[in-house]
Amino acid sequence: MSKEKIIARGYHKFFNINERIETQLKNLTDENIKFPLLVFEKANGYLGLLSAYKNSSGEIVPWISSKTSISGEHAEHFSKMIKPFLTVEVLQKILSLNITLLFEVIDPLFDPHIEEYPKPELVLLNGVYNEIEFRLLDDDNTNNLLEILNGAIDSEKIEKIRKKKLITTINSQKELLEFINEVNKVKPFEKENYIEGYVFQEDTLNSPFMFKLKTDWYKYWKYMRSITDRFITKVLRVDENTSRSNLVLLKANLYTYEHHKYVNWLIERKNSFKEDEYKYSIIEYRKKFFKEKLREEL
């Protein structure tokens, strides 16, 4: 009887600050987590997984997925981006280590999010062992793999894979609170482009506790993305009577001065929207808002 084997795995699911009991600020203390915490920038894309296994013919082949799916447009897109790096040496190394490589997949044309990027890129997040217990690959092996991956590319047209950015180290709950307050000083209209957030991780390879912080800037513009989508579908693309009724409902979901300021700008532009603008990302709407509304007030 054949023995089942894990050929790929990702992170333990981890949550935002205050999203669960264990990530409430009051519980992020020395008694519950192990300081220091490593703080990494959270890139704003989607998750791609890469592993390797031997098929029935004994050939080493890649296992590629987006989150938990090996099919779908996101998995296919990640596959196109990662395949130029997949030499025999890379696949053999991944297989010998028995790991899955985790990437943040960024493409501002294929899949724009909230944060603006100038070009597509892959960010290597971690190597995770293909075991039931959550265990991370050490830095030396991760750096070696990154070097091998990038060594496979000799074309300047293909962007090299970069490693996730270590921002700082936090040694206490007090420092954690200070860090959160500092990064959230950036308000929605203060910067046209900022960052999604940060990932906090205990400084250990064996089952590190992890949690994340989404910046207030990011949460605002993510909410405005949903409001903009509703404005287009429920206000612009319906008859006048329905439009007026839906606009009242839309405004009922606005809670702050910043919410109203952005939506009032949408309403001011209501009769000048062009059909091609309906498909804009929130990044493009934000750029127009800054140009047409905010900068005229400076």
C-alpha positions in Angstrom: 0.0 0.0 0.0 1.4 3.4 -1.0 2.1 5.9 1.7 0.5 9.3 1.3 2.8 12.3 1.3 2.4 16.0 1.6 3.7 17.6 -1.6 2.8 21.2 -0.8 1.6 23.3 2.1 1.3 27.0 3.0 1.2 29.1 6.2 -1.0 28.4 9.2 -3.8 30.9 8.7 -3.0 34.1 10.6 -5.2 37.0 11.4 -5.3 40.8 11.7 -4.8 42.6 14.9 -8.0 42.5 16.9 -9.6 40.1 14.4 -9.4 37.2 16.9 -9.1 36.9 20.7 -5.5 35.8 20.4 -4.7 38.9 18.2 -6.4 41.5 20.4 -3.9 44.1 21.4 -4.5 43.4 25.1 -3.4 39.8 24.6 -0.2 40.4 22.6 1.9 40.3 25.7 5.0 38.5 27.0 2.7 35.9 28.5 1.2 34.9 25.2 3.8 35.5 22.5 7.6 35.4 22.4 9.4 38.7 21.8 11.2 39.8 19.7 8.9 40.0 16.8 10.2 40.3 13.3 8.2 42.9 11.3 7.9 42.4 7.5 6.2 44.6 4.9 3.1 43.0 3.6 3.2 43.2 -0.2 -0.2 43.8 -1.8 -0.8 40.9 -4.3 -2.0 37.4 -4.1 -0.4 34.2 -2.7 1.4 31.8 -5.1 2.8 28.4 -4.0 5.5 26.4 -5.7 6.6 22.9 -4.8 8.1 19.9 -6.7 7.4 16.2 -6.8 8.3 13.1 -8.9 5.6 12.0 -11.3 4.8 8.3 -12.2 7.7 8.4 -14.7 10.2 9.5 -12.1 10.5 13.0 -13.6 10.7 16.0 -11.2 7.9 18.4 -12.1 6.6 21.6 -10.5 3.4 21.9 -8.4 2.1 25.4 -8.8 -1.0 26.9 -7.3 -2.7 30.1 -6.2 -3.7 29.8 -2.5 -5.1 26.2 -2.5 -6.2 26.0 -6.2 -4.0 24.6 -9.0 -6.5 25.8 -11.6 -8.1 29.2 -12.4 -6.8 32.4 -13.9 -4.6 33.4 -10.8 -2.9 30.0 -10.7 -2.3 30.2 -14.5 -0.9 33.7 -14.2 1.4 32.8 -11.4 2.6 29.8 -13.4 3.5 32.0 -16.4 5.5 34.3 -14.1 7.4 31.6 -12.2 8.1 29.1 -15.0 11.0 31.1 -16.6 12.9 30.5 -13.2 12.2 26.8 -13.0 15.4 25.1 -14.1 16.2 21.4 -13.2 18.5 22.7 -10.5 15.8 24.7 -8.9 13.3 21.8 -8.9 15.9 19.4 -7.5 16.7 21.8 -4.7 13.1 22.3 -3.8 12.4 18.6 -3.8 15.6 17.7 -1.8 14.6 20.2 0.9 11.0 18.9 0.8 9.6 22.5 0.9 7.0 24.7 -0.7 8.0 28.2 -1.6 5.5 31.0 -0.9 5.3 34.1 -3.1 3.4 37.3 -3.2 2.4 37.7 -6.8 2.1 41.3 -7.9 0.8 42.4 -11.3 -0.7 45.9 -11.6 -2.3 45.1 -15.0 -3.6 41.6 -14.5 -4.7 42.0 -10.9 -4.6 45.5 -9.4 -5.3 45.8 -5.7 -5.2 48.9 -3.5 -1.5 49.7 -3.5 0.1 50.9 -6.7 3.1 49.1 -8.2 5.0 50.2 -11.3 5.5 46.7 -12.8 4.8 43.0 -12.1 7.0 41.3 -9.6 7.4 38.2 -7.5 8.2 38.5 -3.8 9.6 35.4 -2.0 8.0 35.2 1.4 9.1 32.0 2.9 10.0 28.3 2.4 7.7 26.0 4.4 8.5 22.4 5.0 6.0 19.9 3.5 5.1 18.5 7.0 2.0 18.5 9.2 3.8 20.7 11.7 4.4 24.3 10.6 8.1 24.9 10.1 9.9 27.6 8.1 13.1 27.3 6.0 16.1 29.0 7.5 17.6 32.2 6.0 20.7 30.6 4.5 18.7 28.0 2.5 16.2 30.7 1.5 18.9 33.1 0.3 20.5 30.2 -1.6 17.3 29.3 -3.3 16.7 32.9 -4.3 20.1 33.1 -5.8 19.5 29.9 -7.8 16.1 31.1 -9.0 17.5 34.5 -10.1 20.5 32.8 -11.7 18.2 31.1 -14.1 17.3 34.4 -15.7 19.6 36.1 -18.2 17.0 38.4 -19.7 16.7 42.0 -18.5 13.0 41.9 -19.6 12.2 39.5 -16.7 12.1 41.1 -13.2 14.3 39.3 -10.7 12.5 37.8 -7.7 13.0 39.8 -4.5 12.9 38.7 -0.9 10.3 40.2 1.4 11.4 43.3 3.3 12.3 43.1 7.0 11.2 46.5 8.4 12.2 46.3 12.1 12.3 44.2 15.2 9.9 44.7 18.1 10.9 43.8 21.6 7.8 44.5 23.8 4.1 45.2 23.7 4.9 48.9 24.3 7.1 49.0 21.2 4.3 47.2 19.3 1.8 49.8 20.2 4.2 52.6 19.3 4.8 51.0 15.9 1.1 50.7 15.2 0.4 54.3 16.1 3.3 55.5 14.0 2.3 53.7 10.8 -1.3 54.7 11.1 -0.4 58.4 11.2 -0.7 58.4 7.4 -4.3 59.4 6.7 -6.3 58.5 3.5 -5.6 61.8 1.7 -2.1 62.4 3.0 -0.4 60.0 0.5 -1.7 59.0 -3.0 0.1 55.7 -2.5 1.1 53.9 0.7 1.3 50.3 1.8 -1.1 47.5 2.7 0.4 46.6 6.0 2.8 44.5 8.0 3.3 40.9 9.1 4.6 40.2 12.6 6.3 36.9 13.3 8.0 35.3 16.3 11.7 34.9 15.7 11.7 31.1 15.4 11.4 28.6 12.6 9.3 26.1 14.5 5.6 27.1 14.5 6.1 30.8 14.9 3.0 32.8 16.0 2.1 35.3 13.2 -0.4 38.1 12.9 -0.8 41.1 10.6 -1.7 44.7 10.5 -3.6 46.4 7.7 -2.9 50.1 7.8 -5.8 52.6 8.2 -4.8 54.1 4.8 -5.3 50.7 3.2 -8.6 49.9 5.0 -10.0 53.2 3.9 -9.2 52.8 0.2 -10.3 49.1 0.2 -13.7 50.3 1.5 -13.8 53.0 -1.1 -13.2 50.4 -3.7 -16.3 48.6 -2.7 -18.2 51.9 -2.5 -17.0 52.8 -6.0 -18.1 49.5 -7.4 -21.5 50.0 -5.9 -21.7 53.5 -7.3 -20.9 52.3 -10.8 -23.4 49.3 -10.8 -26.2 50.8 -8.7 -26.0 54.5 -9.6 -24.4 54.9 -13.0 -25.7 51.8 -14.8 -29.4 52.1 -13.9 -32.3 54.4 -14.7 -32.6 57.8 -13.0 -35.3 56.9 -10.5 -33.4 53.8 -9.4 -30.2 55.7 -9.4 -31.5 58.3 -6.9 -32.9 55.6 -4.6 -29.6 53.7 -4.7 -27.6 56.8 -4.0 -29.5 57.3 -0.8 -28.7 53.8 0.3 -25.1 54.2 -0.7 -24.7 57.4 1.4 -26.1 55.5 4.4 -22.9 53.4 4.3 -20.6 56.5 4.7 -19.4 57.1 8.3 -16.6 59.7 8.2 -15.7 63.0 6.6 -13.2 61.2 4.4 -15.9 58.8 3.1 -18.2 61.7 2.2 -15.5 63.7 0.6 -14.5 61.0 -1.9 -18.1 60.0 -2.7 -19.2 63.6 -3.2 -16.4 63.8 -5.8 -17.9 60.7 -7.5 -21.3 62.3 -7.5 -19.9 65.6 -8.9 -18.5 63.6 -11.8 -21.7 61.5 -12.3 -22.7 63.0 -15.6 -19.2 63.0 -17.1 -18.2 59.4 -16.5 -17.1 57.6 -19.6 -17.8 54.0 -20.3 -14.2 52.9 -20.2 -13.9 54.4 -16.7 -16.3 51.9 -15.4 -13.6 49.3 -15.5 -11.0 51.4 -13.7 -9.3 50.1 -10.6 -9.5 52.0 -7.3 -5.9 53.0 -8.0 -7.0 54.9 -11.1 -9.9 56.5 -9.4 -7.7 57.5 -6.5 -5.3 59.2 -8.9 -8.1 61.1 -10.5 -9.5 62.1 -7.1 -6.1 63.5 -6.0 -5.7 65.3 -9.3 -9.2 66.7 -9.7 -10.3 67.3 -6.1 -7.5 67.4 -3.6 -4.8 69.2 -5.6 -7.2 71.9 -6.6 -7.6 72.7 -2.9 -3.9 73.1 -2.1 
